[in-house]
Amino acid sequence: MQEPAPVKTGLITGEDGHTRCSWPGALPEYIHYHDHEWGRPVTDNYRLFEKICLEGFQSGLSWLTILRKRENFREAFEGFDFERIARYGDKDIERLLGNAGIIRHRGKITSTINNAKRAIELIEEKGSLAAYFWSFEPPVEERPKRVDYATVIANPSTAASVRLSKDLKKRGFSFVGPTTMYAHMQAMGLVNDHFEGCKCREEIEKIRANFKRPV
């Protein structure tokens, strides 16, 4: 979860009458992301790779900034096709550094190219990024009994995100710290961190209960 509003309950009731997590505020694009994307299980390799890259670009910035530039990122990085990105060279780096529609940070751009190469190696070993990432889904005994503002804010990383971060770093990935990986797990549905009382929480719980984990 990114940038929760300083509301002790972590909940807010919108103009539409629905109660949801407070972090989207009243911003339409943020509300849409919260209601229709965040926390829903993802198995698509390209979406998983895209998110791990965008989480890296977010470092030091707000997620809303990245969300508003997401389509620009998708166009600049060819739909986050890691097989194409892995072949990027100096000309591509300069092209991306000249693209005002994205975050022009050399280190984050070269990290994306590096991570594309590592993603290909990971798929060769594990079969898919989905199978790999979902193997780090927290076991039941590690999940909090109640998901609320106090619990989530007090834990910007978890034992599972630490394990994932360490393994990715061992494989040569960059910009994959424990907090970044926890945000990745939250967004991609490996955990359901919609707060108790949020309109999406029960729906996501049902989706996760019927979700077939990739192997």
N, C-alpha and C positions, 0 to 999 in steps of 0.2 A: 504494500500500500504506500502511496506517495502523498506527502504533504497534508496530513490530516489537519483539519481546522481545530483551533483550540477550544473545542466544545467537550466538556467532561464526559458526556454520554457517548460522544462519537457519532451521534445521530442528528439528522435535520429533516424537517418536513418541508417539501418543496411546494411550489405553487400548484402543482398537479395533485396535491393531497397525499402523495406517497412519502413514506419515511424511508430514508436511505442513509448510508454512511455519509458523514459530514464532509469528507475531503473533496468531493466535486463542487461543493458550494452551489451556486446558482448558475454556473456556466453550462450552457446547453451541450457543447462538445464534450465536456468533462462528464456530465450526467449520462450522455449516450455511451461513453466509454465504460463508465461504471455499470450501467444497466445491461449492456449487451456484449461486453468483452471481458472485463476484469473478473478473474476467478473462474471462468468457464474452461473446462479441460481442453487442452490443445495437444494434438498429436502430429500436426503437419510440420515436417522438418524445416521448411523455409520460414514458417512463422516462429518456430522456436529459435532458429538462428537469428532472425530479424530482432526478436525481443532481447536476446542476449547482447546483440550489438547496440541496440538503442539504449539499453540499460547502461552500457558503457559510455555512450555519448551523454547520458543524463548526468554522469558524475559531476558534482559541483553545480548542477543546474536543477530547475524544476521539471517534473515530468510533463507538466502542461506545455512547457516550451518545446519539448520533443514531440509531443502529441500533435501540436499545431504544425510542425515541420515534417511529420511522418511521411506524407505523400511525396514531399521533396526528397526525403531520404530514399524512399522506395524507387523513385525514378533514377536518382543518382547512382544507386547501388544495384540497378537492374533487378529489382524485385528481391533483393537479398539472395540471389542465386549464388550460393557459396562456391560452386564449381567455376563460375565465371570470375567471381571476386578473387579466388585463389590465384588467378593468373594476372592480376593487376600488377603493373610496374610503375616506374617513376612518372611516366606521362599521365597515368590514371590518378596518381596521388596529386599531381599538380592540377589536374582537371577538377578534382574534388575540392582542393584548397581554394579554387577560384569560384566555387559554387556558393553564392550568397544564401541559397535556400536551405543549406544544412549548417551544422556546427563545423566550422573550419578549424579543426584542431588536428594537427599532424599526427600526434601520438595516438589519438582515438581512431583516425583513419587507418594508420598502419596497423593498429591493433585489430581492426575489422578484417583486414587482409590476412593477417596472421591467424586469426580465429577461423577464417574460412578454410585455410589449409588444415588446421587442427580438426575442424568439423569433418572434413573428408576422411581423415585418418580414423576418427572416432566411428564414423559410419562403417568403414571397412572392418572395424573390430566388433562393433556392437549390432550392426545391421541397420540401425536408424538412430537419429538423435532422440526420437520419441522414446525408444526402448531404454536408452541411456538415462535421460532426464527422469523418466517416471520410475526408474529403479531407486531414485532418491526420495520418493514420496515418503513423508514421515510416517512411521508406524503408529498405530492407534495409541500406544502407551506414551508417545511423545507429544500428542496433540493436547492443547489446553482443554480443560473441561468446559470453559466458557470463553467465547471469543468476543471481547468487548474492547473499548477504547484503552482502558488501563492495561490490559494484558498485551495487546499488540504493540502499543507505544513503548511499553517497558522492554520489549524484546525485538529490537531491530534486526536481529539475526537469530537463528535457531541451531540446534545441534545438527539438523539435516542440512541446513544451508551451509554450515561450516564444513560438513563432510563433502558436499558438492563442490564448494569452492576449492578445498584442498585437492580434490581429485582433478578438477579442471586445470588448476595451476600446475599440477604434476605432469599433465599432458601438454603443457605449453600454452594454454589459453591465457589471455591478459584481460585486465579490467573485469575480473570475476571474483571480487571480494565477497565475504559472507553476507553482508548487508545487501549488496547488489544481487546476489543469488537468491536471497530471501524475497526480494521484490519480484524477481523473475518467477519464483515458485508461486507467489501470490497471484500474479497476473495470468499465468498459464494454467491455473487450476489445480496445481499439485497440493494446495491447501485451500480451504475456504475461509478467508478472513473477512468476509462481509460480517459486520457486527451483528450481534443478537438484536433483533428488532428491525433490521434492514429488510426492505421489500424483496431483495434478491437472495437472502440467505437460505431460506427453505427451498427455493427453486434450485439453487446450486447444489444443495445437499442431495436432492432427488437426482439431479443429473449425475453427480459423482457416484451415487449408489448404483446407478445403472450403467456407468461408464466402463467399457472394456479396456483394461490397461494394456498397453502395447508390450510385447515381449520379444 
